Amino acid sequence: MEETHYLFSGTYEHSLDDKGRLTIPSSFRKDFMDGAVLRKDKSGCVEILPRSAWNLFLEKLRGISRTDAKAQRWVTHQLAGALQTELDKQGRVLLGNDMRAHAGLQGGSVVVTGALDRLKVWSSERWTEFEAEADAEDLDEYVNQNYQI
């Protein structure tokens, strides 16, 4: 399987319509032409991956031993919270009730952030909290020490 490199970055203010649809930033729509996968992220947001990025993740999961019960529980958890979907003609993706509840999305304003091979959709409140925690945690030093970036 050929690996595609995505470089989603930036922070975008968007909104959910009354039906829970989110317009994907126009500069990223071409990467979702083959579909998208929605996932619940542990940090309290919803991830949106291009289907090809999801397929690369699935290939990695296939390498996990089926006899490793703990790893298989993790795999089950990862796959149970994922939903494959398509963008509509206007470049929107529907975030269902379960995804919106997970991320605390009430409709109206949301924050979309790029995260390399995926987008993350946050409530404005959770994004503000995430930024404050990240600033207080001194992540720059941690990443520099562990990854020399």
Secondary structure, DSSP 8 states (H G I E B T S, - for coil): -------B--EEEEEE-TT-EEE--GGGGGGGTT-EEEEE-TTSSEEEEEHHHHHHHHHHHHTS-TT-HHHHHHHHHHHHTEEEE---TTSEEE--HHHHHHHT--SEEEEEEE-BS-EEEEEHHHHHHHHHHHHHHTHHHHHHHHH--
